[in-house]
Amino acid sequence: MHSALITGTGSWAGIVAILMACLLWGTTGTAASFAEQVSPLATGAFAMGMGGLLLVLASCKYLRKDAAQLKQQIRWIMAGGLAIAVYPLCFYSSMHYAGIAVGSVVSLASAPFWSALLELFVDKRKVSNRWLISFLIGCTGIALLAFAENHSGEQDSLLPLYNLGIVAGLMAGLTYALYSWTTRSLLEKGVHAKAAMPSQFAVAVIILLPSLLITGDNLFATTTNSAVALYMAVVPMFLGYLAFAYGLRFIPASQATLLTLSEPLFATLLAVIVVGERINAIGWVGMALILLCLLIQTLGKKPA
């Protein structure tokens, strides 16, 4: 990337685009909360399925151009596509059961843990002391979140669902890390960036959209539900990814990764201000530790 693109006006354009993408992504949990009697599985399947379909249609030129290379890397594409298909199901389930703020933070902040483990056991890359420290901080934060709910009365009966949300968030982080890992593998093998991501989304679309026949009850039952479904697919998923890709034209990937720390912050603020979620003191400490862990990991990466 030419240095002129990452300085001055261009740099600011990239920063604004990345932050806009994070803001759009951060609205997903709040938007989903307005849908009535819609399964989080249906929400995730439609949002990622339709958003992915739009991305595939917008990338037909690059998919045709790299068709031969994509065929040779079909196993990576299938693995990444499966990860993309599972990710929204776990992500939206996490926010549904554990709350928007907690679910989004656990899902997004656990991804670097899984990425490091994939590199350790598959790529045989050793983890650094910095990573170990951040891992301990992050685990402490997740443990505090898991015990942040008041364990009395009616809330005590909801504790298993809350913990299920924590587990779903961890699984969302794993699938996100796996998708990122397969994408990097495709890029290293010479596949164009605008073909690597859509090719995997194409696999996810084939899985997610048909699943709506089972999970999609009430998805379009009311005007509000229909508006939420269309918003999720077009705005956060499609436009959000386009804004992120645009931003990467002007700033380094390392800086973009750091800016994505704002996504769980946006999601938390919207959950508290708009939805009225309440997080006790232990929960806030846990979230702060998770964000600190993610910050340590991000700052420890070399510029890309």
Backbone torsions as a table, in degrees:
resi	resn	phi	psi	omega
1	MET	NA	129.6	-177.2
2	HIS	-68.8	139.0	-175.8
3	SER	-60.2	-28.0	-178.8
4	ALA	-65.0	-24.4	-178.3
5	LEU	-77.9	-19.4	-174.5
6	ILE	-112.2	22.6	175.7
7	THR	-131.0	162.2	173.7
8	GLY	62.3	-139.2	-176.0
9	THR	-60.3	-41.1	179.8
10	GLY	-59.3	-42.5	179.2
11	SER	-60.9	-44.5	179.3
12	TRP	-64.3	-36.7	177.7
13	ALA	-62.5	-40.1	178.1
14	GLY	-66.0	-43.8	-180.0
15	ILE	-61.6	-46.3	-179.9
16	VAL	-62.6	-41.1	-179.6
17	ALA	-64.1	-43.2	179.5
18	ILE	-65.5	-44.2	179.1
19	LEU	-64.4	-37.2	177.3
20	MET	-64.3	-41.3	177.4
21	ALA	-61.3	-43.5	-180.0
22	CYS	-65.0	-38.8	177.1
23	LEU	-63.1	-44.1	179.2
24	LEU	-62.9	-44.6	178.3
25	TRP	-63.4	-36.0	-178.4
26	GLY	-69.1	-14.0	-180.0
27	THR	-85.1	-7.9	-171.0
28	THR	-62.7	-44.6	-179.1
29	GLY	-65.1	-43.8	179.1
30	THR	-64.0	-43.6	179.1
31	ALA	-62.5	-43.0	-179.1
32	ALA	-62.8	-28.5	-178.1
33	SER	-67.0	-17.4	-179.7
34	PHE	-86.1	-12.5	177.9
35	ALA	-78.4	133.7	-175.8
36	GLU	-98.1	127.6	175.6
37	GLN	54.9	40.1	176.1
38	VAL	-110.8	129.4	179.2
39	SER	-64.3	140.7	175.3
40	PRO	-61.8	-24.5	176.5
41	LEU	-66.8	-40.9	177.9
42	ALA	-67.9	-41.3	178.7
43	THR	-58.3	-48.6	-179.4
44	GLY	-66.2	-42.1	-178.0
45	ALA	-64.2	-43.1	-178.0
46	PHE	-73.1	-44.5	-178.0
47	ALA	-60.1	-51.8	-178.1
48	MET	-76.2	-35.0	-179.5
49	GLY	-65.5	-51.6	-179.0
50	MET	-71.8	-40.4	176.3
51	GLY	-60.5	-41.5	178.2
52	GLY	-65.3	-38.0	178.5
53	LEU	-62.5	-41.7	177.8
54	LEU	-63.2	-39.6	178.3
55	LEU	-64.6	-41.3	179.4
56	VAL	-62.8	-45.3	-179.8
57	LEU	-62.8	-35.9	-179.7
58	ALA	-74.9	-12.7	-175.5
59	SER	-114.9	15.6	-176.9
60	CYS	-55.0	-38.0	-178.7
61	LYS	-58.3	-46.2	-177.0
62	TYR	-76.1	-32.1	178.0
63	LEU	-66.2	-40.3	177.4
64	ARG	-67.1	-41.3	-177.7
65	LYS	-63.3	-38.4	-176.9
66	ASP	-101.8	20.1	-174.8
67	ALA	-56.0	-43.2	-177.9
68	ALA	-64.1	-44.7	179.1
69	GLN	-66.2	-39.3	179.9
70	LEU	-63.0	-38.3	179.5
71	LYS	-62.6	-37.0	179.9
72	GLN	-70.2	-23.9	-176.5
73	GLN	-108.8	31.0	-171.9
74	ILE	-61.2	-32.6	-177.7
75	ARG	-68.5	-35.9	177.5
76	TRP	-70.2	-37.7	179.8
77	ILE	-65.2	-41.9	179.5
78	MET	-65.3	-42.7	179.7
79	ALA	-64.0	-45.2	179.0
80	GLY	-66.1	-39.5	179.0
81	GLY	-63.8	-39.9	177.2
82	LEU	-63.4	-41.0	178.5
83	ALA	-62.5	-42.7	178.9
84	ILE	-63.1	-37.9	-179.3
85	ALA	-67.0	-37.9	-177.9
86	VAL	-78.7	-32.5	-175.2
87	TYR	-53.0	-54.5	-176.6
88	PRO	-65.9	-29.7	178.4
89	LEU	-64.1	-42.4	178.4
90	CYS	-73.8	-40.9	-176.6
91	PHE	-62.3	-49.7	-178.3
92	TYR	-73.1	-29.8	174.1
93	SER	-66.4	-38.6	178.4
94	SER	-61.4	-45.7	179.5
95	MET	-68.7	-31.4	-179.6
96	HIS	-68.1	-42.5	-174.3
97	TYR	-92.5	-35.4	-177.0
98	ALA	-100.2	-8.7	-176.7
99	GLY	103.4	153.1	-176.0
100	ILE	-61.6	-47.6	-175.9
101	ALA	-64.9	-52.7	-177.5
102	VAL	-65.4	-45.3	-178.3
103	GLY	-60.7	-43.6	-178.4
104	SER	-68.8	-40.4	-179.3
105	VAL	-65.7	-46.6	-179.8
106	VAL	-63.4	-43.5	-178.5
107	SER	-61.4	-47.6	-174.0
108	LEU	-78.0	-36.6	-175.4
109	ALA	-80.3	-20.7	-180.0
110	SER	-82.0	-17.0	-177.3
111	ALA	-57.2	-44.5	179.2
112	PRO	-61.9	-30.7	175.6
113	PHE	-58.9	-51.5	-177.5
114	TRP	-64.8	-37.1	178.9
115	SER	-60.6	-43.8	179.8
116	ALA	-65.2	-38.1	179.1
117	LEU	-67.6	-38.0	176.1
118	LEU	-62.2	-42.9	178.8
119	GLU	-65.6	-35.4	-178.6
120	LEU	-69.8	-47.9	-172.6
121	PHE	-91.6	-25.1	-178.7
122	VAL	-101.5	-50.1	-179.3
123	ASP	-85.9	-7.6	179.2
124	LYS	61.5	34.3	176.1
125	ARG	-96.5	131.8	-179.3
126	LYS	-73.9	144.3	176.8
127	VAL	-86.3	151.8	-177.0
128	SER	-88.7	166.0	174.9
129	ASN	-62.5	-34.2	177.2
130	ARG	-59.2	-42.8	179.8
131	TRP	-65.1	-41.2	-179.9
132	LEU	-61.8	-41.4	178.8
133	ILE	-64.3	-45.9	-179.4
134	SER	-65.6	-33.6	178.4
135	PHE	-62.3	-44.9	179.6
136	LEU	-64.9	-40.4	178.0
137	ILE	-63.9	-44.7	-179.6
138	GLY	-64.8	-41.9	178.1
139	CYS	-62.5	-39.7	176.8
140	THR	-62.3	-42.5	179.1
141	GLY	-63.0	-43.6	179.3
142	ILE	-65.7	-38.6	177.4
143	ALA	-62.8	-41.5	177.9
144	LEU	-64.2	-39.5	177.0
145	LEU	-63.0	-40.2	-178.1
146	ALA	-63.8	-26.5	-179.8
147	PHE	-108.3	15.0	-175.6
148	ALA	-78.1	-23.5	-178.3
149	GLU	-72.2	148.6	174.6
150	ASN	-72.5	125.2	-174.8
151	HIS	-97.2	63.8	179.7
152	SER	-148.7	151.5	173.7
153	GLY	58.3	-134.9	-175.9
154	GLU	-64.3	-35.6	-177.7
155	GLN	-67.1	-27.7	-179.5
156	ASP	-64.0	-35.2	179.2
157	SER	-71.2	-20.0	-179.8
158	LEU	-91.2	-5.3	-176.4
159	LEU	-58.3	-42.9	178.3
160	PRO	-58.6	-38.8	178.5
161	LEU	-68.3	-38.1	177.7
162	TYR	-61.6	-46.4	178.8
163	ASN	-66.2	-32.9	174.6
164	LEU	-61.6	-37.6	176.6
165	GLY	-63.2	-38.9	177.2
166	ILE	-62.6	-46.4	179.8
167	VAL	-62.7	-42.0	178.4
168	ALA	-61.8	-37.8	177.6
169	GLY	-63.6	-40.4	177.5
170	LEU	-64.6	-38.3	177.9
171	MET	-68.8	-34.5	175.6
172	ALA	-62.9	-42.0	177.6
173	GLY	-62.0	-39.1	179.3
174	LEU	-64.2	-46.9	-178.2
175	THR	-68.3	-34.8	176.1
176	TYR	-63.6	-43.4	179.4
177	ALA	-64.3	-40.0	-179.9
178	LEU	-65.0	-41.3	177.8
179	TYR	-63.6	-42.6	178.9
180	SER	-63.2	-38.5	-178.8
181	TRP	-67.5	-44.1	179.0
182	THR	-67.7	-35.5	177.5
183	THR	-63.1	-43.8	177.6
184	ARG	-61.8	-39.2	178.7
185	SER	-62.7	-40.6	178.4
186	LEU	-64.8	-41.8	179.7
187	LEU	-64.7	-40.2	179.7
188	GLU	-65.6	-24.3	179.0
189	LYS	-91.6	9.4	172.8
190	GLY	94.4	5.7	178.0
191	VAL	-76.4	137.6	-179.9
192	HIS	-64.2	143.3	-177.8
193	ALA	-57.8	-35.8	-177.7
194	LYS	-81.5	2.2	172.9
195	ALA	-113.3	-30.6	-177.3
196	ALA	-62.7	-48.2	-178.4
197	MET	-71.3	-50.2	-179.4
198	PRO	-62.2	-32.9	180.0
199	SER	-62.5	-37.1	177.8
200	GLN	-74.8	-36.9	176.0
201	PHE	-62.4	-32.9	179.1
202	ALA	-60.6	-40.6	177.5
203	VAL	-64.8	-43.4	-179.2
204	ALA	-63.3	-38.8	179.6
205	VAL	-60.4	-41.7	-179.3
206	ILE	-62.8	-30.4	179.6
207	ILE	-84.9	-44.7	-170.0
208	LEU	-74.6	-48.0	-174.7
209	LEU	-62.8	-44.1	176.5
210	PRO	-63.2	-27.1	-179.7
211	SER	-64.8	-18.2	179.1
212	LEU	-66.4	-20.5	176.1
213	LEU	-62.7	-25.3	-179.8
214	ILE	-99.5	-41.6	-172.1
215	THR	-101.2	-8.8	-167.9
216	GLY	-83.6	17.0	177.8
217	ASP	-58.2	134.9	175.8
218	ASN	71.0	4.0	-178.0
219	LEU	-60.6	-36.5	178.5
220	PHE	-121.6	27.9	-175.8
221	ALA	-70.1	-30.0	-179.8
222	THR	-130.6	166.8	177.6
223	THR	-61.4	-40.9	179.7
224	THR	-63.2	-46.4	179.0
225	ASN	-59.9	-41.6	179.6
226	SER	-64.6	-42.5	-179.9
227	ALA	-63.8	-41.7	178.9
228	VAL	-63.0	-46.2	-178.4
229	ALA	-60.4	-46.5	-179.3
230	LEU	-67.7	-39.2	177.9
231	TYR	-60.2	-46.6	-176.6
232	MET	-61.0	-40.5	-176.8
233	ALA	-74.0	-42.4	-172.2
234	VAL	-85.4	-44.5	-171.3
235	VAL	-84.8	-67.3	-177.9
236	PRO	-66.5	-43.7	-174.3
237	MET	-74.2	-59.7	-174.7
238	PHE	-74.8	-58.9	-177.4
239	LEU	-66.7	-34.9	178.8
240	GLY	-61.8	-44.8	179.3
241	TYR	-68.6	-35.8	176.9
242	LEU	-64.6	-42.3	178.9
243	ALA	-63.1	-40.3	-180.0
244	PHE	-65.0	-44.5	179.2
245	ALA	-63.4	-37.8	178.5
246	TYR	-64.3	-43.3	-179.8
247	GLY	-61.2	-34.7	-179.7
248	LEU	-67.7	-12.5	176.2
249	ARG	-73.2	-19.3	-171.1
250	PHE	-118.4	-19.3	-179.3
251	ILE	-131.0	155.8	179.8
252	PRO	-65.1	154.3	180.0
253	ALA	-60.8	-34.2	-179.8
254	SER	-63.6	-39.4	178.4
255	GLN	-70.2	-37.5	178.1
256	ALA	-64.0	-40.5	178.4
257	THR	-61.8	-41.3	177.9
258	LEU	-62.6	-41.0	-179.1
259	LEU	-66.7	-25.9	179.6
260	THR	-68.8	-9.9	172.3
261	LEU	-59.6	-20.3	-178.3
262	SER	-74.2	-19.3	-176.3
263	GLU	-61.1	-52.8	177.8
264	PRO	-64.1	-27.5	177.2
265	LEU	-68.4	-43.3	176.1
266	PHE	-60.9	-45.0	-178.4
267	ALA	-62.1	-40.7	180.0
268	THR	-66.5	-46.9	-179.8
269	LEU	-60.7	-42.6	178.7
270	LEU	-66.0	-38.3	179.5
271	ALA	-63.9	-40.1	-178.5
272	VAL	-76.0	-44.0	-174.4
273	ILE	-78.7	-45.7	-174.0
274	VAL	-88.3	-50.9	-175.6
275	VAL	-82.4	-25.8	-179.9
276	GLY	85.4	24.0	177.1
277	GLU	-66.2	148.7	177.7
278	ARG	-120.2	133.1	178.6
279	ILE	-123.2	127.2	-178.5
280	ASN	-77.7	176.9	-173.6
281	ALA	-59.9	-40.8	179.8
282	ILE	-63.0	-40.2	178.7
283	GLY	-62.7	-42.4	179.0
284	TRP	-64.0	-38.6	177.6
285	VAL	-64.0	-43.3	179.0
286	GLY	-61.0	-43.8	179.6
287	MET	-65.1	-38.6	178.7
288	ALA	-63.5	-39.9	179.3
289	LEU	-67.0	-38.8	178.9
290	ILE	-64.7	-44.3	178.5
291	LEU	-65.6	-36.0	176.2
292	LEU	-63.8	-42.8	178.0
293	CYS	-59.8	-45.1	180.0
294	LEU	-65.6	-37.9	178.5
295	LEU	-64.0	-43.1	179.5
296	ILE	-61.3	-43.7	-179.4
297	GLN	-65.9	-41.2	-177.9
298	THR	-67.2	-45.3	-179.0
299	LEU	-67.7	-19.6	-179.7
300	GLY	-82.8	-6.3	-178.9
301	LYS	-85.4	148.2	177.7
302	LYS	-78.3	145.7	178.7
303	PRO	-56.3	141.2	-178.5
304	ALA	-104.6	NA	NA
